[in-house]
Amino acid sequence: MNKNNQERDVYTAIADPTRRKLLRLLADAEELPLHELTASFQMGRTAVSKHLAILKEAGLVADRKVGRETRYRLNAAPLKEIKDWVSFYEKFWNERVAILKHLLSEE
């Protein structure tokens, strides 16, 4: 985490497979309570809550209280940074594949 920026890095937040699975679950639903998210993992509510807190720090998850329950929803906007980074390399690989196809067609 950058000392000048209190928000967690999006790349760090999605580095963990558990957090990527949480994002996938939230992408498939408008919002989900903690107990439903926890049911998808072989870990306790506290561990899932810690992963959700990291996603929340990165701005990838928002939450709201409904009575005593906390419900979570996806905020996919920060993922655009990753999409933009990957799309730069997509051009690189497309050019390399085109060169390879050209070389193979010459043989």
N, C-alpha and C positions, 0 to 999 in steps of 0.2 A: 504494500500500500504506500502510495506517495505521501510524504509528510505534509505537503502543501494541499493535498486533496484528501479529504476525509472519506470519500466514497471508495469502495473497493473496486479494483480493476475488473472489468467484465471478463477478460480472458482468464483471470484467476478464478473468478466465480464459476465459470463453466468447465474448468479443468477437471473437476471431480465427476465421475460417472453418476453418483447419487444425485448431484445437483442437476445434471443434464436430464436425468429421469424425472425429477420433480418438475422441471420446465416442460417436458413433454406431457406429463399428466395435466399440468395447468393449461397447456395449449389446447387440450382436448375438452376443456370444461370452462364455463364462464368464471366460476370460482369454486374452491373446494375447502372444506374445513380441515383442520389439522388431523383429526382422527381418521378421515378418509384417505388423506395422503399417507399417513403412517401405515395404514393397512396394506399398502403396496410395497413395503420394505420389511426386511427382517432386522429391524432395529426399533428402539423405543421412541416415544414421542419427543423426548429431550434431544436425542440425536437428530431427528428430522427437523426439529425446531432450530437447532444450530445451523443446519444446512440452509434452511429458509432464511435465517438471519443474514447469512453471507449473501444470498441472492438478493435480499432486500437492500443491503448496503450497496450493492452494485446497481440498484435501480431496476432489477429484472422482475421483482415481485412486489406487489402491494398487498397490504392486509387491511382488514377492518373488523371491528368487534361487532358481534351480533349477540347480545346478551353476554353469556359467559364464554361463548365460542369465538374463535378467531378464524376468519375465512381469508383465503389467499387467492390472488389472481395474477396472471402473467402480465407483465409490461414488456413487450417485445422490442420496444424502441431502441434500447441500448444494444441489441443484437445487430443493428445496422452497421455499427463500427466493425464487427467481425465480418459481416457480409461484404462490406467495402474492401476490407483487407484481403479476403479470399478471392474476390472477383479480380483483383489486380493479378494474382497468380494464375487465375483461370486463363487469362489472355496468354500468359507465358506458356502454359501447357498446351493450349490450343495451337499455338504456333509450332511447338515441338512436334505435336502429333501430325500436323500438316506436312512438316518437313519429312518425317518418318514415312508417311503415306506416299509422298512423292518419291523418296528413295526406293521404297519397296515396289512401286509401279515401274520403275526403270529397270529392275532386275528381270 
